[in-house]
Amino acid sequence: MSLNVCVSIIIPFYNAELYVKDCLNSLISQSFKKNFEIIMIDDGSTDNANKILKKFKFNNLKIYHFLKNSGPSAARNFGLTKAKGDYIFFLDVDDIIAFNTLDLLYNLAIKNNCDFVFSDFKRIENKKNLRENIYNYSSDKFFNNQHIKKSMRAQVHFNHFGHLGLFGINGRLIKRSIISSNNITFDEELRFGEDEIFSWYILSYVKKALYIRKQLYYYNVNPKVKSAVSDAINFSFNIINYCQLVMVHIKKCLRQRKFSEKDINNLGNQAFIYSLITVLVSYSRCMFLCKVNFKEAKKIRKKIINEIIVNSYVKKIINNYKCLKEQGESPWIPKAIKWRSKWFLEIACNKRAKEIIGKIYIK
């Protein structure tokens, strides 16, 4: 076995005693014969996860502890400072990967000189794959500069594949030199969506990416567990500030990828409005999935909607928002914002949230 660390797997966790065993077993049983390390960052856990970890015997398992919960961004940033691998692989502690994941992704990355390699994923609920025979792309696919720029344009208009498509961090190999050479870190001010923004920065520097049409990442759905969106909104969340921060990040990435200033401005505004819509719909889904108290959440959402309706910048740019109705995006939410109708915006958010829940959970 080579002394060189080929892959660093970074896993932040908080109170993960229900998941940590399966997660680690999926890594230790990998068919990958080269040297890799597992970096686990305990983000202030108070359960028995660490007792379970102590039972694992793996030479390159490294466990670090935060005294208080600081969030996944801080944990991942710390993990990056400790990583020695040629490639970084992020994994959530409640997910697992197929036994040949590292083998396939690493060998293809080396063979094709790729900066970024990712697979498709399973969506597991009650041991059932909700994405059976469903793939992001019809075949294996290389992404060069023009392909990535095209994907960036599409992403600010409509997130087609969620956090496990091209724009995401989990389940893909990322060349560590891209991260270290360009000082890319997770924004710890973002309480959610930080993973997508991190991937925007990665993709603004990637020269060659590769998609593998195999479902190697197993994303476990926990419908009743609180989400980062619900936690953030219930914790003194300002939606305008959040979306402006997202817009600033995306504009920087577009500029790095050599977009014109006109495109940067237009696409940045598009990203701002799309972020507003994403937050509203995500929180509405949390309401109907009982991840939050429905009555209290409804009051909070009313406050958020009011902030959106009266905001002068939203009024200025909403008329230029391009809704991709033909690709499944709801046209009623941006229309309700444009009309500044609070009650209609609530109805549109409810309708969209139920549609998405139905597509994901109902066969």
N, C-alpha and C positions, 0 to 999 in steps of 0.2 A: 504493500500500500504506500502510495506517495505521501511524503510529509506535507506537501502542499495542500492547503485546504481548498477544495474545488467549489464547495457550496456552503454558505452560512444560512441556516434556517432561523429566522427570527420570529418568536412567538410571545407576544405580550399576554398576560392573563390576570384575571381578577376573580377570586372566589370560583375557581373552575374545577372543584373536586369531582363534579359529575362527568367532566369531559377529558381531563388531562390524561387519563390512562389510555383511552382509545386513540387520542391524538398522538401520543408518544409511540404507542405500539405500531401505528401506521408508518412512522419514521424509522424506527429501529429495524423493522422488517423489510426495508427497501432493498431491492435487488442491486442497487448502486454499489459498486465495488471500490469506488474511489473515496478519498477522504472528505468527510463533511462534518460540520459541527452544528449542534442545536443550541441556540441561545434563547433561554426563557427568562422573561422579565416579570417578576411578581409585582404587580402594581398595587401593593398594600393589602393583600388578601387577609381575610380573617377566618377562613374555613380550613379544611384539612388537605388542601391541594398539595402543599409542600411536603406533608407526611407521605403522600402517595408518590411524589417525585423521588423521594429519598430511596425508594425501593428499586428504582431503575438503575441498571448497571450498563452505562454507556460512556466510554472514555471521553468522548467529545460533547457530553451534555454539560452545559454551563448555565447555572441558575443565579440570577441577581435579584435583589430584593429592594423595593422602594418602601420607605417607612409609612408613606401615606399615598392614597390613590391620586395619581397625577394625570390619568387619561392615556389612551393608546398612542397618541402622538408622541408624548414624552417618553413612553416606554420603547417605542420603535426607534426613536432618535438615539436613545441610550444604546439599544441593541446594535445600531449601525456603528457606533464608536468602538464596539467590541468585536465586530465582525472582521474575519481575516480571509474569507472566501473570495475566489475570483468572481463568483456570482452570489447574489442575494436572493433568498426565497422567503417571502412572507406567508405566514399561515396563522389563521385564527384558531384558538385552542379548542373551540367546539366543532371544528371541521377536521376531516382527514383527507389523505391522498391515496391513490392507487399504488400498489407495491412497486410498480415500475416507473413511477413519475419522474424521479430524479434521473434515472437512467436515460429515459427517452429525451427529456428536455435538455439535459447537459450534453449528450452526444450530438444532438442536432445543433445546439448552439455552437459547439466547437467545429463540427463539420462544415457548417454554413457561415461561420464567423458572424454570428448574430449578437446583437447587444441585448436583445429582449425576446424571450420565447415564452409563449403561453398556450395553454390547452383550453378545451371546453370544460364544462362542469356538470355535475349532477346536482339536482336540488332535492334533498332527501327530507321527507316528512313521514313519520311513522313507518320507517324502513322502506318507503316507496319512493322511487325516482319520479318526480313530477316533470322531468324533462326527458323522458324516454323517447329516443329517436328525434330529439330536438337539438339542433346545433346552431351556433352563431353564424357559421359560414358553410358553404356547400362542399368545400374541400380544404386541404392544407393551403395556407396563403402566406406569401411574403409581403411585407410592407416596406417600401422604400420611401424616400423623402416625399414624393408626390402623393403616395397612398396615405401617409401619415397626415399630410396637410388636408387631404380630402376628408379624412376621418375626424380631424379637428373641427372642420366646418360642420360636419354632421352632428358632432357631439354637442355643440352649443345650440343646435336647433332641436335635438331630441335624443335622449339617451336610449339607444336602441337595445343595448344588451345588459344594462345594469352594471354593477360594480365588478362583474367577472367577465366583462368583454375586454376590448382592447384597453379601455380606460379603467384601470383598477390595479391593485397591487398583489392580491393574494393569488397563489397558484401559478406564478410565473417566475422565470429566471431573469434577473436584471444584472447586467454587468456592473460590478461594484465600482469600477473606475469611473463610470459615468456619474455615479452618485458623489464619490469623493472629490473628483476633479472639478465638479461644478457646484460643490457645497450645497447639494440638495438635501433639504430636511423637511420633516412634517411640520406644518404650521400649528403650533400648540394653542393658538387663539381660536382655531376652528374646532368646535365641539362635535361636529360631524361633517362628513364629506371631505375630510382631510386626506383620505386615501386616494380619492379621485384627483384632487389637486396635486398631490405628490406625483401621481402618474402623468399628469399634464407636463410637469417639469421634466420627468424622465423622457417622455416622448418628444419633448422639444429638442433633445440632444441625440436621440437614437438615430443611427444611420440605417440599421437593418433590423427588422422585427419579423418574427415567424409565428404563425398560428398553427397548432396541431389539432386536427379534427378528431380528438379523442376526449372522452369525459374522464379526466384524470383527477380533478378536484371535486371533493364531495362536500357541498355546502349544506349544512344541516339547518333546517328551518325550525325555529322555536317560536311559534305564533304568539304565545302568551308572554314571552320575555320582553321586557322593556327594551326599546331601541335607543340608539344614540340620538335620534331625532326627538323622540318624546322626552328624554332626559334633558336635552339642551333647551327645548322650548319651555319646559317646566322650571327652568333654572335661569330666570332673568334674561331671556333671549330677546335680542333686537334683530328682527328679520332684515331690516334695511341695511344695517351695519354688516351683517353676515354676507348678504348678497353683494354688497359693494366690495368686500374683501375678496370674495370669489372672483368678481369681475377684474379686480386689480391683478390677481394671480394669473388669470387666463390671458389677459392682455400682455403680460410679461412673456408668457410662453409663446403666444402668437408672434410677438416681436422677435423672439429668439429664432423662430422657425421662418423668419423673413417674409412675413405677410406685409402687405402694404398698410400704411397708416389708416387709410380709409377702411380697409377690411378689419383692422384691429379695433377701430372705434365701433363699427357696425356689429361685428361679432361679439365684442365686449358687452354692448348694450343687449344683444340677444341673450347672452349668457346671464346677465343680470335678471332679466324678466323670467327666463327659464328657471333660474334658481328660486325665485319667488314662488313660481308655480310648483316646483318640486317639493319645496318645504310644506306648502299648503296641502298638497296631495299626500305626502308622506305622513304628516301629522293626522290627517283625516283617516288614513288607513289605520293608524295606531288607535284611533277612537273606535273604529268598527271591529278591530281585532281585540278590543278590550285590554290593550296595553297601557291605557290610561283611564282614569275615571271619566266616563263620557260626559257627565254634567259639567264637571269642572273644566274639562278639555274644551268643551263647546264655548265656554266663557273666554278661555285663553285664545281660542281661534278667532273669536269675534274681535278681540283686541288687536290681534295680528292683522286681520283683514282691514280694520280701521286704519292702521298704520300704513298699509299699502295704498288704500284708496285716496288718502289725503296727501301722500308724498308727491312733491313737485317734480322730482326726477322721474318717477314712474309715469306721471301724467305726460311728461315731455317725450318719452321714448316708446310708450306702449303702442302707439299707432303704427310703428314700424316693425313690430314683432311678427315674425313669420311662423305661423302655426302649421305643422306638418300633419294635417288631418288625414291625408291619404296613408300615412304610416302609423296611424293609431292614436295620435295626440288629440286630446279634447280641445275643440275650438271654443267651447263655452267659457272656460276659465279666463283666457285672455280677453274675450269679449266682455265678460262681467267686470274685469278690471278696467277696461276701456270705458265702459258705461258708468263706472264708479257706483255699481249697484251692490251693496253689501249683502242683501238677502239672496240675490241671484248668485253671487259668488259662493255663498255657503251651499246652496243647492248644487251648483256645478261641481264643487269639491266633493260633496257627498256622492254624487253620481259617479265621478271619476274613480274615487276610492273603491267603491263597490265593484266597478268594472274590473279594476286591477286585481282585487281580491278574488273575484270570480275566475279570472283567467289563470291565476296562480294555483288556486286551491280546489277548483271544481273541474272535474273531468267530464 
